[in-house]
Amino acid sequence: MILEADEKMKIGGKEYKVRFTVKSIFNLEKELGESLLVTLGRLQNGVTIPLHTVYSLLRWGLAGGGTVLSDDELDNLFTQLMAEGKFTSASVTLFKAIAKSGAIGDPKKIMAVRKKT
């Protein structure tokens, strides 16, 4: 299992490191008011993820990667991400970083089990 591995995200010409550490996952769950696994389960079942959830994922993914932003800075960054049309690619990057964190298990093992069922 890869622990606390990171992904890169470019917004406004600046590259950011996205990483979900144990601490950032705890803070994310606290902010969302539910387990990360519950949130991911909804996504897997085809439920559209609300913007505020992606906003929270961005906040705590960046914090885990070493970039702590004020609310205003995060608002501006999120607005810029939306204006650049990068919402979908940013969401994919955030979910890749979650998978790499090991929080949901080893992605290769999960896919192997899913193929058998």
C-alpha positions as CSV (number, residue, x, y, z in Angstrom):
1,M,0.0,0.0,0.0
2,I,1.2,3.5,-0.8
3,L,0.9,5.8,2.2
4,E,0.3,9.5,1.7
5,A,1.4,9.6,-1.9
6,D,0.6,12.8,-3.8
7,E,-0.9,14.0,-7.1
8,K,-0.2,17.3,-8.9
9,M,-2.8,19.8,-9.8
10,K,-2.3,23.0,-11.9
11,I,-4.6,26.0,-11.3
12,G,-4.0,29.5,-12.6
13,G,-0.5,28.5,-13.9
14,K,0.6,27.3,-10.5
15,E,1.2,23.7,-9.6
16,Y,-0.1,22.4,-6.3
17,K,0.6,19.1,-4.5
18,V,-2.5,17.2,-3.4
19,R,-2.1,14.6,-0.7
20,F,-4.5,13.0,1.8
21,T,-2.7,12.4,5.0
22,V,-4.3,10.8,8.0
23,K,-4.8,14.2,9.5
24,S,-6.3,15.8,6.4
25,I,-8.7,12.8,6.1
26,F,-9.8,13.3,9.7
27,N,-10.4,17.0,9.0
28,L,-12.2,16.3,5.8
29,E,-14.6,13.8,7.5
30,K,-15.2,16.3,10.3
31,E,-16.1,19.0,7.7
32,L,-18.3,16.7,5.7
33,G,-20.0,15.3,8.7
34,E,-19.5,11.7,7.5
35,S,-16.9,9.1,6.8
36,L,-14.9,9.4,3.6
37,L,-16.0,5.9,2.7
38,V,-19.7,6.9,2.8
39,T,-19.0,9.9,0.5
40,L,-17.1,7.6,-1.9
41,G,-19.8,5.0,-1.7
42,R,-22.4,7.5,-2.9
43,L,-20.2,8.5,-5.8
44,Q,-19.8,4.8,-6.8
45,N,-23.5,4.4,-6.7
46,G,-24.0,7.2,-9.2
47,V,-25.0,10.0,-6.9
48,T,-23.7,13.3,-8.1
49,I,-21.2,14.8,-5.7
50,P,-22.1,18.3,-4.5
51,L,-19.8,21.2,-5.2
52,H,-19.2,21.8,-1.5
53,T,-17.9,18.2,-1.2
54,V,-15.3,18.9,-4.0
55,Y,-14.5,22.2,-2.3
56,S,-13.8,20.4,1.0
57,L,-11.8,17.7,-0.9
58,L,-9.7,20.5,-2.4
59,R,-9.2,22.2,0.9
60,W,-8.0,19.2,2.7
61,G,-6.1,17.7,-0.2
62,L,-4.1,20.9,-0.6
63,A,-3.6,21.1,3.2
64,G,-2.3,17.5,3.2
65,G,0.1,18.5,0.4
66,G,1.4,21.5,2.4
67,T,-0.7,24.4,1.1
68,V,-3.0,25.8,3.8
69,L,-5.3,28.5,2.4
70,S,-7.5,31.0,4.1
71,D,-11.2,30.8,3.3
72,D,-10.9,33.7,0.9
73,E,-7.8,32.2,-0.8
74,L,-9.6,28.9,-1.2
75,D,-12.7,30.6,-2.6
76,N,-10.6,32.4,-5.2
77,L,-8.7,29.2,-6.1
78,F,-12.0,27.2,-6.4
79,T,-13.5,30.0,-8.6
80,Q,-10.4,30.0,-10.8
81,L,-10.6,26.2,-11.1
82,M,-14.2,26.5,-12.2
83,A,-13.5,29.4,-14.6
84,E,-10.7,27.4,-16.2
85,G,-13.1,24.5,-16.8
86,K,-11.0,22.1,-14.7
87,F,-13.7,20.9,-12.3
88,T,-13.9,17.4,-13.7
89,S,-10.1,16.9,-14.1
90,A,-9.6,18.4,-10.6
91,S,-12.1,16.0,-9.1
92,V,-10.4,13.0,-10.8
93,T,-7.0,14.2,-9.4
94,L,-8.5,14.5,-5.9
95,F,-9.9,11.0,-6.1
96,K,-6.6,9.6,-7.4
97,A,-4.9,11.2,-4.4
98,I,-7.4,9.6,-2.0
99,A,-6.8,6.2,-3.6
100,K,-3.0,6.7,-3.3
101,S,-3.4,7.6,0.4
102,G,-4.4,4.0,1.2
103,A,-7.6,5.3,3.0
104,I,-9.7,3.0,0.8
105,G,-7.3,0.1,0.5
106,D,-4.9,-0.9,-2.2
107,P,-6.5,0.2,-5.5
108,K,-5.1,-2.7,-7.4
109,K,-6.6,-5.2,-5.0
110,I,-9.9,-3.5,-5.0
111,M,-10.1,-3.6,-8.8
112,A,-9.0,-7.3,-8.8
113,V,-11.9,-8.1,-6.5
114,R,-14.4,-6.1,-8.5
115,K,-13.4,-7.9,-11.7
116,K,-14.3,-11.3,-10.0
117,T,-17.7,-10.1,-9.0
